[in-house]
Amino acid sequence: MKIGFDAKRAFNNAAGLGNFSRNSITALARQFPDDKYFLFHPGYKKSLFVTPESLTEVKPKHFWWKTLKSVWRRILISRLSKENELDIYHGLSHELPAGIEKTAVKTVVTIHDLIYIRHPEYFHKIDRHIYDLKFRHACRVADRIHAISEQTKRDLITYFAVPEEKIEVIYQAVNPIFSERFDESAKQRIREKFTLPEKFIMTVGTVEPRKNLMALLEGMVSGKINLPLVVVGAPTNYQIKVQTFIETNQNLLNVIFLYEISDSELAILYQMAEVMVYPSVFEGFGLPVAEAEASGCPVITSNTSSLPEAGGDAAIYINPEKPIEIGQALATLLADKDLQKSMIAKGKINAQRFTPEIFAKQLKQLYNYLLNE
């Protein structure tokens, strides 16, 4: 089988869609090495993806297309897919190239979430307009839509009126590195590198309003949680508001910000942390929840959107709009060693639902189904 991927994010995005793209391509290539894989991308300044030798990169060759990279992705990939005689083309991040539906290539598009519709306040108007054009076009012309959660499937039906039978829910894979166990010397190296305390709470995600860091900080203050907080995520303008709150409560809060962390470093941080708190307002899936559980870290997360799908029966759930609940959950968990042990055990079991092997098998079944229709 010849399978093509929109691999722009795999090479250029450090987190989020980049992680999903890299994990997806790698899982399929390892599980089904006899298939041929084509990675379409417009180039990169610094590659974030080391591809296996068996994979073929397809990118702009001429100066004109190298200059107009977005146009290349939009209009030329359909022709290149046909020329390479692909069986399947998979848009890994919400979009498909124009005209792909006029070829014999079967298409799948992954839709991660419709947050721009549910929470327009987090997006600029022009961005919402662009997303809407891309998402709706992809859902209209795709042969099948891959939704990363039941929540996303429900939203596709509600907001786009997509027929239920056109949608396949396949949970994304967790990088196997999060299931590895690291020794004390590895943890000590990380502690020294980032000047970390012996014990800490952690949260993961871009420092932006939707990830709801303010609610976590307010909860820690209200619950009188005196452990340091390690925040792993790229900063945005929202951090100014966060920093103001921290300075106002400097006698009650000790916050350490980290970003540009590798997956191996993140895995070690999860194993060092007392708990990972993920109070996001809305997620298409919530990968950090599954990563933390695979790493053996107890999780407190929101009772909204897809997060209960990711956390299963292993997490403590809170209302993200009620900081007091977050503080109470932290206080309860930190005081109860038996609860911590129970959550760690359940978390490792729950994380087995998100192995690369299961993900790749389900995705390959979807491809086979399309070709045999």
N, C-alpha and C positions, 0 to 999 in steps of 0.2 A: 504494500500500500504506500502511495506517495501522499504525504501530509504536509501542508504548508501552514505556517503560523505568522501572524502579525507579531513580530518580535521586538518592536521598537522599545517597549517598556522593559523587556528582559535585559537589554544592553544599557539603558539610560536611566531607569528609575531604581533608586536604592531600596525603597520599601514598597509596601502596598501592592500595586499592580505589577511592579517589577519582581517582587518576591513570588507572586502568583505565577507570572509568566515563566520565570526560571524553574520553579518547582514543577510546573506542569510539563514543560518540554523535557526536563531531565528525567522525570518519572516515566514518561512514555518511552524515551530513548533507551532507558535501562531495562524496562520491562519487555519492550518489543523491539529488540535491536535489528530485526530483519526488515523492518519498515524503513522507508527513506524519508528524511525530514528536511524541509526547506524553511529557513528562517529569514523572513522578509523584514528588513529594517533599513532606515535611511542613513546609518552611520552613527558614530558616537565620538565624543571628545575623550572619554575615558571609559573603556568597556567594564561593565559590572558582571559580565557573564563569560566564563570560560567554557566554550562549547566542546562536546566530544568531537573527535575527528570525523566521525561518520555523518555529522550534520553539515548541510550546505547553506552557507550564508548567501542571500541574494540582496544586493544593495545597488544604489545608483552608480552607474559607470561613467557617465558623461558629465561634464562641467555644468550643463544646463540643469540636469536633474539633481545634481549635488547642491545646487543653489536653491532649487525649489523643492525641498525635501517633502514638505507637506502635500504638494501637488503630486509628486511621485507616488506617495502612499495612497493618495485618493484615487488616482486614475490609471496608474500604470501596473499596479500589482495584479489586476484582473487579467491583463494581457500576458503578464509573466507567468501567472498561474496556469493559464491555458497552454503556453509554450512549453512549460515544464511538465505538462500532462498530469497535473495533480488529480488525485481522487477526492481529497478533502482539503478545504481551506478553513482554518479556525481563527477567527478574530478573538484574541484573548482579552481584549479590553474595550468592549462596548461598540465596536464599529467594524464595518465591512467595506471593502473598496467598491467604488462605483462600477456598475456593469458586471460584477461577478455573477449575478443571477442570470446573465445572458450566455454564460459559458456552461460547459457540461460538468464543471467542478461543483461538488456538493459542499454546502457551507454550514458551519456552526459558529454562533457568536456567543461569547460569555458575557452575561450581564451580572455585574456584581451588586448593584443596588440602584435605586432611584431616589437617592437622598436629595438630589437637586430639586425634585418635585415635592417631596415630603417636608423638606426644610430649606425652602428657597432663601431664607435669611442668611444662610452660610455661603451664598454664591453671588457673584456679580451678575447683573442682568444679561450681559453679553455672553457670559459663560453658560448660563442656563439655556440661552437660545441655541448656542452651538451644540451643547449636550443633547438637547431635545431633537435637533435635526439628525445628529449622528445615531442616537439610540433608536429613534423611531424608524429610520431607514434600515438599520441593521436588523431590527426585529421583523420588519415587513418582508425583507428579501431573503433572510436566512431560512435554510431548510429545517434547522432545529435551533432552539435557544437553550443554552446551558445556563441555568440559574444556580448560584452558589449556595442558596438556602431556600427553604420553604417560604421565608419572609419575602425574598426577592420574587419568587414565583407568584405569590399572592399580589404583590405590587404590579407585576407585569400584567396580570389579568385585570386588576382594578383600574390602573391608569392608562394602559395601552390597549386594553381589550384583546390581548393575545389569547388565542384558543389554548385551553389547558393542555391539550394533547401535543402541542408544538413545543412544550417546555419540559426539559429534563433537569431534575435537581441532582447535582453531584457535588458533595462537599469537597472543598479544596484540601490539598495535602499539606501536612506539616513536615517541614524539613527534618530528616532523620537525625540531624545533629542535636535536636532538642530532646531526643530520647537517650543520648549518650550520657554516661556518668563521668564527671570530672573529679579528679582527686584534689586534696587540700592544697597541693603545691600550685595547681592551676588557679584555684580560687585566690590564693595568696598573691599570685602575680597580678590578677585583676584588681584585687584590693589595693595593692601598691600603685598600680598604673593610674587608677582613677581616684586615689586617696579616699577610700571608702571606709566607713565605720564597720565595726564587727557585726552589728545587726541593723537592718533597714527594711523599710517597706519600698516597693517599687511600683511604678506605673509606666506603661508603654504607649507611645502614640505621639504624632505631631502635636505641638503645643498650640492648639487651635480651639475655638469655642466648642465645637461638637464633641471633642474628646473630654470636655467637662472637668478639666483639672481644678478649676476654682471650687467646684463642689467637693472634691476630695480634700482640698486644703481646709475649707470651711468645716468639713466633717472631722478632720483631725483636730482642729482647734476646739470644736464643741465637745468632742469625745476625750479631750485632753490626752491625745496620743503623742507620747514624747519620743518616739523613734524617728530617726531621720527618714526623709523621703527621697528616693532616687528616681528622677524623671528621665526616661530614655525616649528622645524624640526631637525632631528638628524644630527650631524656634520659628515663630511668626510674630506679627505685631501684637497678637493676643498676649504674648509673654510680658509686655509692658504692664498690663492690668494685673497679671499674676504676680509680677515682681513687686508691685505696689502693695498688694495684700500681704506678701511675705514680709516686706519691710515693716509694715504696720504691726505684724504679729511676730517680730523677730525673736522675741523671748519664748515663743511657743512653737516655732517652726524652724527646722533645719532642712533645707531643700538643696539637692545636688542635681544639676542638669548635665546630661550626657547626650551626645549625638554623634553620628558617623560611627556607629558601633557595628562590628561584624556579627554574623550569626553565631559564631562560636563564642564570642564575648557575651552576647545576649543570653545564650544558653547557660553560661556560667553564672551570670547575674541572676537568672531565674533560680538557679540552684542555691545561690547564696541568700536570697531574699526570704524574709519571714512570710510575706504574702505579696501577691500581685493584685493591685486594685485597678479595675478597668470600668470606670463609671460613664462610659460613652452614652450620649443621647440616642444615637442610632447607628447601626452597623449592618452592612450586607451580610457579614459573617462574624467577624471579630477574631481574626487569627491569633492575636496575642493570648487570648483565653486558652485556646487549644495548645499553643506552644508552652505556656506556663504549666498547664496540667501534664503535658508530656515530660516536662523537665522535673516534675515532682514538687511544684510550688503551689500552695493553696491559692485559690482565686476568689475574689469578691468582684462581682460585676453587676451590670444593670439587668433589670427584669423586663427590658424592652427589646423590640425588634428581633433580630436573629440570635441574640446573645445566649438565651437559654438553649438554643439548638447547639451552639458550640460548647457550652459549659456542661450540658447534661445534668446528671444528678450529683456532680462533684463540686459545684460552686455554691457560694452564698450569694443570693440575689437581693439587690436593693433598688429602691426607686431613685434614679439618677437626679431627680429634681428635689430630693430631700437630703441635704448634707448630713442632717442629724442621724439618719439611717446608716449612712456610710460610717460615721464615727462609732455608732453602736455596734455595727457588724465587726469593725476592726477591734474594738475593745473585747468583744466576746471571743473572737477567734484567737487573739494574741494571748488571752488568759487561759485557754483550754488546749493543752497539749494533745489530749486524746482526739479532740475534734480536728486538730491539724493533721494528725496521723491518718485519720479516717478520710479526710479530704484528699490527701496526697495519694492514698491507695486507690480511691475511686477515680481520681483524676487521671492516673496512669492507664486505668482500664478504659475510661471514656476516650482518651486520646488515640486509642487503637482504632477508632472509627475513621481516623484521618491519615492513615498511612499512605505513602506514595503508591504502594502496590495496589491497594483498594481503589484509589483514585484513578490510576492508569487503566486498570481493568475495566472500570465503569465507563471511562471515556472511550476506550477502544470498542467496547460493546456498542456505544452510541454511533461511532464511525461505521462499524460493520452493519448496523441496522440501516443507516442511510444508504449505503452502497447496495444493500439487498432489497431496498424498497421496490 
